[in-house]
Amino acid sequence: MKNIFLLFGFLVVFGSCQKANQEELSTSESSVEKKTDEGFEMYEMSEMAALMEQMYVDNERLKARIIKGDTIGQFPQHFKRIHEAVLTDETDKDAFFEEQSAKFIQAQELIYKDPKNAKEHFNNGINACISCHQVKCGGPIPRIKKLYIE
């Protein structure tokens, strides 16, 4: 009897965790809605959203290396795809976006060219992200701010 209650409790907890994860995924800000033949709604990340997610992860790792004083490594060439990746809303790809993305790439490249001032260049890159997101898509700003090196 005790085992039945334990199993039931496990199923309730497991089921509620799955539902919470599904709700989290369905409210993603960087996704595009797609309808299937069956009428279900599926969300697919745009190329730009996926690229920005990868850049965020890369910058988390870079931040850790800068803080530890480790070697910086090589500039990730996939960052340059920022100029060609398809945005969730293609109308956002305008002169302002191109200017801000160029500033971001320049600041990121400086980290690798001038590792003695990596912290300053890194934070300038984060500033470029925030400057663009203040105008284009403000949702990720709190997350981006966590990348700053103090």
C-alpha positions in Angstrom: 0.0 0.0 0.0 2.8 2.3 0.9 4.5 1.6 -2.5 1.2 2.5 -4.3 1.1 5.9 -2.6 4.8 6.5 -3.3 4.3 5.6 -7.0 1.2 7.8 -7.2 3.1 10.8 -5.6 6.0 10.3 -8.1 3.6 10.4 -11.1 1.9 13.5 -9.8 5.2 15.3 -9.3 6.7 14.1 -12.6 3.5 15.0 -14.5 3.4 18.5 -13.1 7.1 19.1 -13.9 6.5 18.1 -17.5 3.6 20.5 -17.8 5.6 23.4 -16.4 8.4 22.7 -18.9 6.0 22.6 -21.8 4.5 25.9 -20.7 8.0 27.4 -20.5 8.8 26.2 -24.0 5.5 27.5 -25.5 6.1 31.0 -24.2 9.5 31.4 -25.8 9.9 35.0 -27.0 12.3 34.1 -29.8 10.1 31.6 -31.7 7.9 31.6 -34.7 4.5 30.1 -34.7 3.9 27.3 -37.3 0.6 25.5 -37.9 0.6 21.8 -38.9 -2.1 20.0 -41.0 -3.6 18.7 -37.8 -4.1 22.2 -36.4 -1.5 21.9 -33.7 0.7 24.9 -33.1 4.4 24.3 -33.2 7.1 26.9 -32.3 10.3 27.1 -34.2 13.2 29.4 -33.4 14.3 31.7 -36.2 17.9 31.5 -37.5 18.7 34.8 -35.7 17.2 33.6 -32.4 19.2 30.4 -32.6 22.4 32.3 -33.5 21.8 34.7 -30.6 21.3 31.8 -28.2 24.6 30.3 -29.4 26.4 33.6 -29.1 25.0 33.9 -25.5 26.5 30.5 -24.6 29.8 31.3 -26.3 29.9 34.6 -24.3 29.2 32.9 -21.0 32.2 30.7 -21.7 34.3 33.6 -22.8 33.4 35.6 -19.7 34.5 32.7 -17.5 37.8 32.5 -19.3 38.4 36.3 -19.0 37.6 36.2 -15.3 40.0 33.3 -14.7 42.7 34.9 -16.8 42.8 31.9 -19.2 43.7 32.2 -22.8 41.0 33.8 -24.9 41.2 31.5 -28.0 40.0 32.3 -31.5 37.2 34.6 -32.6 34.1 32.5 -33.3 33.5 33.0 -37.0 29.8 32.0 -36.7 29.2 35.4 -35.0 29.6 37.0 -38.4 26.4 35.2 -39.5 24.5 38.0 -37.6 24.5 39.9 -40.9 22.8 37.1 -42.9 20.7 35.1 -40.5 16.9 35.3 -40.9 15.2 37.3 -38.2 11.9 36.4 -36.6 10.6 39.7 -38.1 12.5 40.5 -41.2 11.4 44.2 -41.0 13.8 44.5 -38.0 16.8 44.1 -40.3 17.3 47.7 -41.1 20.2 50.3 -41.0 20.0 50.5 -37.2 20.3 46.8 -36.9 23.3 46.6 -39.3 25.1 49.4 -37.4 24.6 47.8 -34.0 25.5 44.3 -35.2 28.7 45.8 -36.8 29.6 47.4 -33.4 29.0 44.1 -31.7 31.2 42.2 -34.1 33.9 44.9 -33.8 33.9 44.7 -30.0 33.9 40.9 -30.0 36.9 40.8 -32.4 38.8 43.3 -30.3 38.6 40.8 -27.3 40.7 38.4 -29.3 43.0 41.0 -30.9 43.7 42.8 -27.6 43.4 40.3 -24.8 45.0 42.6 -22.3 41.8 44.7 -22.4 39.5 41.8 -22.9 37.2 42.8 -20.1 36.6 46.3 -21.5 36.0 45.0 -25.0 33.7 42.2 -23.7 31.6 44.7 -21.9 31.5 47.0 -25.0 30.1 44.0 -26.9 27.4 43.5 -24.3 26.6 47.2 -24.5 26.2 46.8 -28.3 23.7 44.0 -27.7 21.7 46.0 -25.2 21.7 49.1 -27.4 20.1 47.1 -30.2 17.7 45.2 -28.0 16.5 48.5 -26.4 15.1 49.4 -29.8 14.3 46.1 -31.5 13.4 43.5 -28.9 13.7 44.3 -25.2 12.8 40.9 -23.8 16.3 39.4 -23.5 17.9 42.5 -21.9 17.8 41.3 -18.3 19.5 38.0 -19.4 22.1 39.9 -21.5 23.0 42.2 -18.6 24.0 39.1 -16.6 26.9 38.7 -19.0 28.7 41.9 -17.8 32.0 41.5 -16.2 32.2 43.7 -13.1 
